[in-house]
Amino acid sequence: KSTLFSCCSKTICGGCSYANKLHQRKERLDRTCPFCRKLLPKTLDEGNANAMIRVEGNDPVAMRHIGTVRYNEGDNVRAIEYWTKAAELGDAMAHNSLSIAYFVGDGVEKDEKRGSYHLEEAAIAGHPGARYNLGWNEGMNQRYDRAVKHWI
């Protein structure tokens, strides 16, 4: 698990986040972001408001995050909009989310060609799940030599 900080759109592993909390508690420090040192939001709504400020500044990580929030709320159309903008700005995880949406037809019309495009873009950008899925797709199409290359 990891934690996304809405103030600066940086991600930290769960263990490091926990260690930071312990340090701040021990030293009786204010709860701040370990990256930018801004005070952490007190509510989820405040955190999402911080992320929206970053979205307005064209931050692809914040756009992907808000897209995921919208998806979890059941607003798949808005999720696709945010993920598409984040993908246009080069976010590999947004490309991966879009690939799944297009393959399944979740919030968009099912389109395997667009799904493959976003899967390839995510894999090229280094998303490990996308590389695995791309290899799986190649294997299902009996292109085993190509599948193995994605898994190595």
C-alpha positions as protocol buffer text, in pm:
chain_id: "A"
residue {
  index: 1
  type: LYS
  ca { x: 0 y: 0 z: 0 }
}
residue {
  index: 2
  type: SER
  ca { x: 99 y: 358 z: -49 }
}
residue {
  index: 3
  type: THR
  ca { x: -25 y: 706 z: 41 }
}
residue {
  index: 4
  type: LEU
  ca { x: -86 y: 988 z: -205 }
}
residue {
  index: 5
  type: PHE
  ca { x: -43 y: 1336 z: -60 }
}
residue {
  index: 6
  type: SER
  ca { x: -296 y: 1573 z: -217 }
}
residue {
  index: 7
  type: CYS
  ca { x: -88 y: 1883 z: -142 }
}
residue {
  index: 8
  type: CYS
  ca { x: 196 y: 1792 z: -381 }
}
residue {
  index: 9
  type: SER
  ca { x: 73 y: 1473 z: -557 }
}
residue {
  index: 10
  type: LYS
  ca { x: 366 y: 1270 z: -426 }
}
residue {
  index: 11
  type: THR
  ca { x: 330 y: 906 z: -323 }
}
residue {
  index: 12
  type: ILE
  ca { x: 507 y: 734 z: -35 }
}
residue {
  index: 13
  type: CYS
  ca { x: 501 y: 370 z: 69 }
}
residue {
  index: 14
  type: GLY
  ca { x: 282 y: 273 z: 364 }
}
residue {
  index: 15
  type: GLY
  ca { x: 578 y: 187 z: 586 }
}
residue {
  index: 16
  type: CYS
  ca { x: 749 y: 521 z: 528 }
}
residue {
  index: 17
  type: SER
  ca { x: 420 y: 703 z: 584 }
}
residue {
  index: 18
  type: TYR
  ca { x: 376 y: 518 z: 913 }
}
residue {
  index: 19
  type: ALA
  ca { x: 735 y: 596 z: 1020 }
}
residue {
  index: 20
  type: ASN
  ca { x: 674 y: 964 z: 942 }
}
residue {
  index: 21
  type: LYS
  ca { x: 356 y: 960 z: 1156 }
}
residue {
  index: 22
  type: LEU
  ca { x: 544 y: 799 z: 1445 }
}
residue {
  index: 23
  type: HIS
  ca { x: 824 y: 1057 z: 1421 }
}
residue {
  index: 24
  type: GLN
  ca { x: 578 y: 1347 z: 1416 }
}
residue {
  index: 25
  type: ARG
  ca { x: 386 y: 1203 z: 1712 }
}
residue {
  index: 26
  type: LYS
  ca { x: 704 y: 1138 z: 1914 }
}
residue {
  index: 27
  type: GLU
  ca { x: 840 y: 1487 z: 1851 }
}
residue {
  index: 28
  type: ARG
  ca { x: 493 y: 1642 z: 1894 }
}
residue {
  index: 29
  type: LEU
  ca { x: 510 y: 1798 z: 1551 }
}
residue {
  index: 30
  type: ASP
  ca { x: 217 y: 1906 z: 1337 }
}
residue {
  index: 31
  type: ARG
  ca { x: 104 y: 1642 z: 1085 }
}
residue {
  index: 32
  type: THR
  ca { x: 269 y: 1760 z: 766 }
}
residue {
  index: 33
  type: CYS
  ca { x: 349 y: 1615 z: 427 }
}
residue {
  index: 34
  type: PRO
  ca { x: 696 y: 1454 z: 429 }
}
residue {
  index: 35
  type: PHE
  ca { x: 768 y: 1609 z: 89 }
}
residue {
  index: 36
  type: CYS
  ca { x: 641 y: 1968 z: 87 }
}
residue {
  index: 37
  type: ARG
  ca { x: 583 y: 2009 z: 465 }
}
residue {
  index: 38
  type: LYS
  ca { x: 234 y: 2155 z: 421 }
}
residue {
  index: 39
  type: LEU
  ca { x: -19 y: 2070 z: 691 }
}
residue {
  index: 40
  type: LEU
  ca { x: -215 y: 1757 z: 603 }
}
residue {
  index: 41
  type: PRO
  ca { x: -585 y: 1796 z: 530 }
}
residue {
  index: 42
  type: LYS
  ca { x: -814 y: 1710 z: 820 }
}
residue {
  index: 43
  type: THR
  ca { x: -1095 y: 1568 z: 606 }
}
residue {
  index: 44
  type: LEU
  ca { x: -1130 y: 1372 z: 285 }
}
residue {
  index: 45
  type: ASP
  ca { x: -1319 y: 1664 z: 128 }
}
residue {
  index: 46
  type: GLU
  ca { x: -1030 y: 1899 z: 213 }
}
residue {
  index: 47
  type: GLY
  ca { x: -786 y: 1653 z: 55 }
}
residue {
  index: 48
  type: ASN
  ca { x: -996 y: 1629 z: -261 }
}
residue {
  index: 49
  type: ALA
  ca { x: -1016 y: 2011 z: -273 }
}
residue {
  index: 50
  type: ASN
  ca { x: -634 y: 2020 z: -260 }
}
residue {
  index: 51
  type: ALA
  ca { x: -622 y: 1768 z: -544 }
}
residue {
  index: 52
  type: MET
  ca { x: -864 y: 1980 z: -751 }
}
residue {
  index: 53
  type: ILE
  ca { x: -631 y: 2278 z: -713 }
}
residue {
  index: 54
  type: ARG
  ca { x: -355 y: 2060 z: -857 }
}
residue {
  index: 55
  type: VAL
  ca { x: -589 y: 1941 z: -1136 }
}
residue {
  index: 56
  type: GLU
  ca { x: -642 y: 2304 z: -1236 }
}
residue {
  index: 57
  type: GLY
  ca { x: -262 y: 2327 z: -1265 }
}
residue {
  index: 58
  type: ASN
  ca { x: -260 y: 2027 z: -1507 }
}
residue {
  index: 59
  type: ASP
  ca { x: -104 y: 1781 z: -1262 }
}
residue {
  index: 60
  type: PRO
  ca { x: -153 y: 1435 z: -1420 }
}
residue {
  index: 61
  type: VAL
  ca { x: -123 y: 1248 z: -1088 }
}
residue {
  index: 62
  type: ALA
  ca { x: -397 y: 1462 z: -933 }
}
residue {
  index: 63
  type: MET
  ca { x: -614 y: 1411 z: -1243 }
}
residue {
  index: 64
  type: ARG
  ca { x: -573 y: 1036 z: -1220 }
}
residue {
  index: 65
  type: HIS
  ca { x: -652 y: 1047 z: -849 }
}
residue {
  index: 66
  type: ILE
  ca { x: -971 y: 1250 z: -900 }
}
residue {
  index: 67
  type: GLY
  ca { x: -1066 y: 1019 z: -1187 }
}
residue {
  index: 68
  type: THR
  ca { x: -1034 y: 723 z: -951 }
}
residue {
  index: 69
  type: VAL
  ca { x: -1239 y: 905 z: -686 }
}
residue {
  index: 70
  type: ARG
  ca { x: -1512 y: 968 z: -947 }
}
residue {
  index: 71
  type: TYR
  ca { x: -1495 y: 603 z: -1059 }
}
residue {
  index: 72
  type: ASN
  ca { x: -1536 y: 481 z: -700 }
}
residue {
  index: 73
  type: GLU
  ca { x: -1837 y: 712 z: -665 }
}
residue {
  index: 74
  type: GLY
  ca { x: -1992 y: 546 z: -971 }
}
residue {
  index: 75
  type: ASP
  ca { x: -1940 y: 844 z: -1207 }
}
residue {
  index: 76
  type: ASN
  ca { x: -1759 y: 648 z: -1479 }
}
residue {
  index: 77
  type: VAL
  ca { x: -1804 y: 916 z: -1746 }
}
residue {
  index: 78
  type: ARG
  ca { x: -1622 y: 1180 z: -1538 }
}
residue {
  index: 79
  type: ALA
  ca { x: -1360 y: 923 z: -1440 }
}
residue {
  index: 80
  type: ILE
  ca { x: -1285 y: 859 z: -1808 }
}
residue {
  index: 81
  type: GLU
  ca { x: -1254 y: 1234 z: -1869 }
}
residue {
  index: 82
  type: TYR
  ca { x: -999 y: 1277 z: -1590 }
}
residue {
  index: 83
  type: TRP
  ca { x: -805 y: 963 z: -1685 }
}
residue {
  index: 84
  type: THR
  ca { x: -797 y: 1071 z: -2051 }
}
residue {
  index: 85
  type: LYS
  ca { x: -652 y: 1412 z: -1962 }
}
residue {
  index: 86
  type: ALA
  ca { x: -397 y: 1250 z: -1727 }
}
residue {
  index: 87
  type: ALA
  ca { x: -301 y: 999 z: -1999 }
}
residue {
  index: 88
  type: GLU
  ca { x: -256 y: 1283 z: -2249 }
}
residue {
  index: 89
  type: LEU
  ca { x: -10 y: 1431 z: -2000 }
}
residue {
  index: 90
  type: GLY
  ca { x: 180 y: 1101 z: -1982 }
}
residue {
  index: 91
  type: ASP
  ca { x: 47 y: 928 z: -1669 }
}
residue {
  index: 92
  type: ALA
  ca { x: 108 y: 553 z: -1708 }
}
residue {
  index: 93
  type: MET
  ca { x: -148 y: 454 z: -1444 }
}
residue {
  index: 94
  type: ALA
  ca { x: -416 y: 659 z: -1621 }
}
residue {
  index: 95
  type: HIS
  ca { x: -334 y: 479 z: -1947 }
}
residue {
  index: 96
  type: ASN
  ca { x: -369 y: 147 z: -1764 }
}
residue {
  index: 97
  type: SER
  ca { x: -705 y: 248 z: -1614 }
}
residue {
  index: 98
  type: LEU
  ca { x: -828 y: 355 z: -1957 }
}
residue {
  index: 99
  type: SER
  ca { x: -715 y: 26 z: -2111 }
}
residue {
  index: 100
  type: ILE
  ca { x: -925 y: -167 z: -1861 }
}
residue {
  index: 101
  type: ALA
  ca { x: -1225 y: 62 z: -1917 }
}
residue {
  index: 102
  type: TYR
  ca { x: -1208 y: 18 z: -2295 }
}
residue {
  index: 103
  type: PHE
  ca { x: -1155 y: -359 z: -2281 }
}
residue {
  index: 104
  type: VAL
  ca { x: -1451 y: -404 z: -2044 }
}
residue {
  index: 105
  type: GLY
  ca { x: -1670 y: -120 z: -2173 }
}
residue {
  index: 106
  type: ASP
  ca { x: -1689 y: 45 z: -1832 }
}
residue {
  index: 107
  type: GLY
  ca { x: -1798 y: 409 z: -1878 }
}
residue {
  index: 108
  type: VAL
  ca { x: -1716 y: 395 z: -2248 }
}
residue {
  index: 109
  type: GLU
  ca { x: -1818 y: 188 z: -2545 }
}
residue {
  index: 110
  type: LYS
  ca { x: -1619 y: -136 z: -2554 }
}
residue {
  index: 111
  type: ASP
  ca { x: -1326 y: -83 z: -2793 }
}
residue {
  index: 112
  type: GLU
  ca { x: -1042 y: -336 z: -2794 }
}
residue {
  index: 113
  type: LYS
  ca { x: -832 y: -126 z: -3034 }
}
residue {
  index: 114
  type: ARG
  ca { x: -835 y: 173 z: -2796 }
}
residue {
  index: 115
  type: GLY
  ca { x: -786 y: -61 z: -2501 }
}
residue {
  index: 116
  type: SER
  ca { x: -477 y: -206 z: -2668 }
}
residue {
  index: 117
  type: TYR
  ca { x: -347 y: 143 z: -2745 }
}
residue {
  index: 118
  type: HIS
  ca { x: -372 y: 253 z: -2382 }
}
residue {
  index: 119
  type: LEU
  ca { x: -230 y: -78 z: -2260 }
}
residue {
  index: 120
  type: GLU
  ca { x: 73 y: -37 z: -2488 }
}
residue {
  index: 121
  type: GLU
  ca { x: 121 y: 325 z: -2378 }
}
residue {
  index: 122
  type: ALA
  ca { x: 109 y: 221 z: -2012 }
}
residue {
  index: 123
  type: ALA
  ca { x: 357 y: -61 z: -2074 }
}
residue {
  index: 124
  type: ILE
  ca { x: 594 y: 167 z: -2266 }
}
residue {
  index: 125
  type: ALA
  ca { x: 579 y: 412 z: -1973 }
}
residue {
  index: 126
  type: GLY
  ca { x: 686 y: 130 z: -1739 }
}
residue {
  index: 127
  type: HIS
  ca { x: 361 y: 24 z: -1571 }
}
residue {
  index: 128
  type: PRO
  ca { x: 434 y: -337 z: -1457 }
}
residue {
  index: 129
  type: GLY
  ca { x: 70 y: -451 z: -1459 }
}
residue {
  index: 130
  type: ALA
  ca { x: 30 y: -322 z: -1813 }
}
residue {
  index: 131
  type: ARG
  ca { x: 340 y: -513 z: -1925 }
}
residue {
  index: 132
  type: TYR
  ca { x: 200 y: -831 z: -1774 }
}
residue {
  index: 133
  type: ASN
  ca { x: -143 y: -777 z: -1934 }
}
residue {
  index: 134
  type: LEU
  ca { x: 13 y: -696 z: -2269 }
}
residue {
  index: 135
  type: GLY
  ca { x: 206 y: -1022 z: -2253 }
}
residue {
  index: 136
  type: TRP
  ca { x: -112 y: -1205 z: -2162 }
}
residue {
  index: 137
  type: ASN
  ca { x: -292 y: -1052 z: -2463 }
}
residue {
  index: 138
  type: GLU
  ca { x: -8 y: -1158 z: -2692 }
}
residue {
  index: 139
  type: GLY
  ca { x: -25 y: -1510 z: -2550 }
}
residue {
  index: 140
  type: MET
  ca { x: -401 y: -1527 z: -2605 }
}
residue {
  index: 141
  type: ASN
  ca { x: -335 y: -1432 z: -2969 }
}
residue {
  index: 142
  type: GLN
  ca { x: -77 y: -1716 z: -2987 }
}
residue {
  index: 143
  type: ARG
  ca { x: 217 y: -1475 z: -3028 }
}
residue {
  index: 144
  type: TYR
  ca { x: 415 y: -1647 z: -2753 }
}
residue {
  index: 145
  type: ASP
  ca { x: 752 y: -1504 z: -2856 }
}
residue {
  index: 146
  type: ARG
  ca { x: 615 y: -1151 z: -2807 }
}
residue {
  index: 147
  type: ALA
  ca { x: 438 y: -1247 z: -2483 }
}
residue {
  index: 148
  type: VAL
  ca { x: 761 y: -1372 z: -2325 }
}
residue {
  index: 149
  type: LYS
  ca { x: 938 y: -1046 z: -2409 }
}
residue {
  index: 150
  type: HIS
  ca { x: 686 y: -854 z: -2199 }
}
residue {
  index: 151
  type: TRP
  ca { x: 735 y: -1089 z: -1906 }
}
residue {
  index: 152
  type: ILE
  ca { x: 1115 y: -1081 z: -1901 }
}
